[in-house]
Amino acid sequence: MAHDVNHSGYNCIPISMKKIRLIPLSLLFFASLGAQADLSPEEIIERFAAMETEFRELWQQYTYTQKIVFQVLDDRGEVKEQREMWVEVYFTKDGQRKTRTLNDRGRLRSVRVSQEDIDDAIHRQPFVLTTDQLPHYKVEYRGEEQVDELYTYVFDIEPRRLEKGKRYFEGRIWVDDLDFQIVRSVGKVVPDYRDNKFPKFETLRQQVDGEYWFPVWTEADDVLRFGRGRSVRVRELITYDNFRKFEVNTSIRYEPIEGQEPEPEPEQDEAPKP
């Protein structure tokens, strides 16, 4: 969020990351132990990046809606400013995937919601680490951890180099040890700019189609620090709903919203110039 020149992570998890499998939990436990013992960190990285690549391709075939809430909090943690957006990812009659804003209400006065904030919320905060992106990141294995009912591998992620005009994820990811997909991520999109700072966020995924893990919930609760000692506490909440797969022989049609043009969908690593 940007500071207008003219004038720690949030841990409340409202959903449970559960998977439906017709396997006794005791067998899952021993299977997990075996998987952890047999695979090197490099093999785990290769496997989950391949699965994330598959998921990324599948993700592009789905429509869904997002509710994005930007808030400024006071010293007691109470909401004093709020902006809400409803965004829809849809397909046109000729099969093109587009994004549009259904509703946008409220206003923040202490900080300005920048285009990078909106692009991050729609396109980058559901972080996906695919095989072709691996060379751009340092991936460090941190061990195993149980998250709810899942056994996961934990990795720290940071960009090898910050290239001008591109944006990256920096933080920690949790990878399911049986499906080899990211089920939780905590971090932020980098870099920050002089008058445009970005909060640390947490994203959780759930199985939507019984096989792949889709982002369903993201929250940030952080203090943004600008120049001259100015700081602003912000909260951001993103929820995903109405997942529908677009099939070749079917059509998902939506009537245009009066006065609303479809928004372009940028590449994951690209962002508008600050």
C-alpha positions as CSV (number, residue, x, y, z in Angstrom):
1,M,0.0,0.0,0.0
2,A,1.2,3.4,-0.9
3,H,1.9,6.4,1.3
4,D,0.4,9.5,-0.2
5,V,3.2,12.1,-0.3
6,N,0.7,15.0,-0.2
7,H,-0.8,14.7,3.0
8,S,3.6,-9.8,12.1
9,G,1.9,-12.4,10.5
10,Y,-1.7,-13.1,11.5
11,N,-2.2,-16.7,12.8
12,C,-6.0,-17.0,13.1
13,I,-6.8,-19.9,10.8
14,P,-10.6,-20.2,10.3
15,I,-10.5,-23.3,8.1
16,S,-8.9,-26.8,8.5
17,M,-6.6,-28.2,5.9
18,K,-8.0,-31.7,5.6
19,K,-7.9,-34.2,2.8
20,I,-10.4,-37.0,2.1
21,R,-8.6,-40.3,1.6
22,L,-9.9,-43.8,2.1
23,I,-6.8,-44.8,4.0
24,P,-6.5,-45.4,7.8
25,L,-4.7,-42.6,9.5
26,S,-2.2,-45.0,10.9
27,L,-1.2,-46.1,7.4
28,L,-0.9,-42.4,6.4
29,F,1.5,-41.8,9.2
30,F,3.8,-44.7,8.3
31,A,3.5,-43.8,4.6
32,S,4.6,-40.3,5.5
33,L,7.6,-41.5,7.5
34,G,8.7,-43.7,4.6
35,A,8.3,-40.9,2.1
36,Q,10.4,-38.6,4.2
37,A,13.1,-41.2,4.6
38,D,13.4,-42.1,1.0
39,L,13.5,-38.7,-0.7
40,S,16.2,-36.1,-0.7
41,P,15.3,-32.4,-0.5
42,E,16.3,-32.0,-4.2
43,E,13.9,-34.8,-5.2
44,I,11.1,-33.3,-3.1
45,I,11.6,-29.9,-4.8
46,E,11.6,-31.4,-8.2
47,R,8.4,-33.3,-7.5
48,F,6.4,-30.5,-6.0
49,A,7.5,-28.0,-8.7
50,A,6.2,-30.5,-11.3
51,M,2.9,-30.8,-9.4
52,E,2.7,-27.0,-9.1
53,T,3.2,-26.8,-12.8
54,E,0.3,-29.1,-13.4
55,F,-1.8,-27.1,-10.9
56,R,-1.0,-23.8,-12.6
57,E,-2.2,-25.2,-15.9
58,L,-5.4,-26.5,-14.3
59,W,-5.9,-23.2,-12.3
60,Q,-6.1,-21.4,-15.7
61,Q,-9.1,-23.5,-16.6
62,Y,-11.2,-22.4,-13.6
63,T,-13.5,-19.5,-13.0
64,Y,-14.0,-18.2,-9.5
65,T,-14.8,-15.0,-7.4
66,Q,-12.7,-13.2,-4.9
67,K,-13.7,-10.9,-2.1
68,I,-10.8,-8.6,-1.2
69,V,-10.9,-6.5,1.9
70,F,-8.4,-3.8,2.7
71,Q,-8.5,-2.3,6.2
72,V,-6.6,0.2,8.3
73,L,-6.6,-0.5,12.0
74,D,-6.1,1.8,15.0
75,D,-3.8,1.2,18.0
76,R,-6.4,-1.1,19.6
77,G,-6.8,-3.2,16.5
78,E,-10.2,-1.8,15.6
79,V,-11.1,-1.1,12.0
80,K,-11.1,2.6,11.2
81,E,-11.0,2.5,7.4
82,Q,-12.1,-0.2,4.9
83,R,-12.3,-0.9,1.2
84,E,-14.0,-4.0,-0.2
85,M,-13.7,-5.4,-3.7
86,W,-15.5,-8.3,-5.4
87,V,-13.5,-9.6,-8.4
88,E,-14.5,-12.3,-10.9
89,V,-12.4,-14.5,-13.1
90,Y,-14.4,-15.6,-16.1
91,F,-14.3,-16.8,-19.7
92,T,-15.6,-14.9,-22.6
93,K,-17.8,-16.5,-25.3
94,D,-14.7,-17.2,-27.4
95,G,-12.9,-18.9,-24.5
96,Q,-10.6,-16.1,-23.3
97,R,-10.0,-15.9,-19.6
98,K,-10.5,-12.4,-18.1
99,T,-10.8,-10.6,-14.8
100,R,-13.2,-7.9,-13.9
101,T,-14.3,-6.0,-10.8
102,L,-17.9,-6.6,-9.8
103,N,-18.1,-4.1,-7.0
104,D,-15.8,-1.8,-5.2
105,R,-16.8,0.2,-2.2
106,G,-15.3,2.1,0.6
107,R,-12.0,4.1,0.8
108,L,-8.8,4.2,2.7
109,R,-7.4,7.6,3.7
110,S,-4.3,6.8,5.7
111,V,-2.8,4.9,2.8
112,R,-3.6,4.4,-0.8
113,V,-4.4,1.0,-2.3
114,S,-2.0,0.9,-5.3
115,Q,-2.3,-1.0,-8.5
116,E,0.5,-3.3,-7.3
117,D,-1.7,-4.1,-4.2
118,I,-4.6,-5.1,-6.4
119,D,-2.4,-7.1,-8.8
120,D,-0.7,-8.9,-5.9
121,A,-4.1,-9.8,-4.4
122,I,-5.5,-11.2,-7.7
123,H,-2.5,-12.7,-9.4
124,R,0.5,-13.2,-7.0
125,Q,-0.6,-13.9,-3.4
126,P,-1.9,-17.4,-4.3
127,F,1.8,-18.3,-4.8
128,V,2.6,-21.1,-7.2
129,L,6.2,-22.3,-7.6
130,T,6.4,-24.0,-11.0
131,T,9.4,-25.8,-12.6
132,D,10.2,-22.9,-14.9
133,Q,10.3,-20.5,-11.9
134,L,12.7,-22.6,-9.8
135,P,15.9,-21.0,-11.3
136,H,14.7,-17.6,-10.1
137,Y,14.5,-18.8,-6.4
138,K,16.7,-20.1,-3.6
139,V,14.8,-23.0,-2.0
140,E,16.1,-24.1,1.4
141,Y,14.8,-27.3,3.1
142,R,13.8,-26.7,6.7
143,G,12.5,-30.1,7.8
144,E,9.1,-31.7,8.4
145,E,6.1,-30.4,10.2
146,Q,2.5,-31.5,10.9
147,V,-0.1,-29.0,10.0
148,D,-3.6,-30.0,11.2
149,E,-3.9,-33.5,9.8
150,L,-1.3,-33.1,7.1
151,Y,2.4,-34.1,7.2
152,T,4.4,-31.5,5.3
153,Y,7.9,-30.6,4.1
154,V,8.9,-27.0,4.9
155,F,11.0,-24.8,2.7
156,D,12.2,-21.2,2.8
157,I,11.9,-19.3,-0.5
158,E,13.7,-16.2,-1.6
159,P,14.4,-14.7,-5.0
160,R,18.0,-15.1,-6.2
161,R,17.9,-11.7,-7.8
162,L,15.5,-8.8,-8.0
163,E,15.1,-7.8,-11.6
164,K,13.7,-4.4,-12.3
165,G,10.0,-4.4,-13.2
166,K,9.4,-7.9,-11.7
167,R,7.9,-9.0,-8.4
168,Y,8.6,-12.2,-6.4
169,F,7.5,-14.2,-3.4
170,E,9.7,-14.3,-0.3
171,G,8.8,-16.4,2.7
172,R,8.0,-20.0,3.7
173,I,5.9,-22.8,2.1
174,W,4.5,-26.1,3.5
175,V,4.3,-28.9,0.9
176,D,2.0,-31.9,1.5
177,D,4.2,-35.1,1.6
178,L,1.8,-37.3,-0.4
179,D,0.4,-34.9,-3.0
180,F,3.5,-32.8,-3.3
181,Q,1.6,-29.5,-3.5
182,I,1.8,-26.3,-1.5
183,V,-0.9,-26.3,1.1
184,R,0.3,-23.2,3.1
185,S,2.5,-20.2,2.4
186,V,3.6,-17.3,4.6
187,G,5.5,-14.4,3.3
188,K,5.2,-11.3,1.1
189,V,5.6,-10.1,-2.4
190,V,8.8,-8.2,-3.0
191,P,10.3,-5.6,-3.5
192,D,8.9,-2.8,-1.5
193,Y,9.2,0.7,-2.9
194,R,10.0,4.0,-1.3
195,D,6.4,5.1,-0.9
196,N,4.7,1.7,-1.6
197,K,5.0,-1.0,1.1
198,F,3.4,-4.5,1.1
199,P,2.3,-6.6,4.1
200,K,3.3,-10.1,5.0
201,F,0.4,-12.6,4.3
202,E,-0.6,-16.2,4.9
203,T,-2.4,-18.3,2.3
204,L,-4.1,-21.6,2.9
205,R,-5.2,-24.1,0.3
206,Q,-7.9,-26.9,0.2
207,Q,-8.7,-29.7,-2.2
208,V,-11.5,-28.4,-4.4
209,D,-11.6,-31.1,-7.1
210,G,-10.5,-34.0,-4.9
211,E,-6.9,-33.9,-6.3
212,Y,-5.4,-30.4,-6.5
213,W,-5.0,-27.9,-3.7
214,F,-6.6,-24.5,-4.5
215,P,-6.1,-21.2,-2.6
216,V,-9.2,-20.5,-0.5
217,W,-8.1,-18.0,2.1
218,T,-5.4,-15.3,2.5
219,E,-4.9,-12.9,5.3
220,A,-2.4,-10.2,6.1
221,D,-2.1,-8.2,9.4
222,D,1.1,-6.1,9.4
223,V,2.5,-2.7,10.2
224,L,3.8,-0.8,7.1
225,R,6.6,1.6,7.9
226,F,7.2,4.6,5.7
227,G,9.7,7.4,6.0
228,R,10.0,9.9,8.8
229,G,8.9,7.4,11.4
230,R,5.3,7.0,10.0
231,S,3.7,3.6,10.4
232,V,0.2,2.3,9.5
233,R,-1.3,-1.0,10.6
234,V,-3.2,-2.7,7.8
235,R,-5.2,-5.9,7.4
236,E,-6.1,-7.6,4.2
237,L,-8.4,-10.5,3.8
238,I,-9.0,-12.5,0.5
239,T,-11.5,-15.3,0.1
240,Y,-12.1,-17.4,-3.0
241,D,-15.5,-18.9,-3.9
242,N,-17.6,-20.4,-6.7
243,F,-14.9,-22.5,-8.4
244,R,-16.1,-23.8,-11.7
245,K,-14.1,-25.6,-14.4
246,F,-14.4,-24.3,-17.9
247,E,-14.9,-27.3,-20.3
248,V,-14.2,-27.1,-24.1
249,N,-17.7,-28.3,-24.9
250,T,-19.5,-26.0,-22.5
251,S,-19.7,-22.3,-22.1
252,I,-19.7,-20.1,-19.0
253,R,-21.2,-16.9,-20.1
254,Y,-21.6,-13.7,-18.1
255,E,-23.4,-10.5,-19.2
256,P,-21.2,-7.5,-19.3
257,I,-21.4,-5.0,-16.5
258,E,-22.4,-1.6,-17.6
259,G,-19.3,0.7,-17.7
260,Q,-17.0,-2.1,-16.7
261,E,-14.1,-3.2,-19.0
262,P,-12.3,-6.6,-18.4
263,E,-9.0,-6.2,-16.6
264,P,-5.8,-7.5,-18.2
265,E,-4.2,-10.5,-16.4
266,P,-0.4,-9.9,-16.0
267,E,2.2,-12.5,-16.0
268,Q,3.0,-13.8,-12.5
269,D,6.4,-12.2,-12.2
270,E,5.5,-9.0,-13.9
271,A,4.1,-5.9,-12.4
272,P,3.3,-2.3,-13.5
273,K,6.1,0.1,-13.0
274,P,5.9,1.9,-9.6
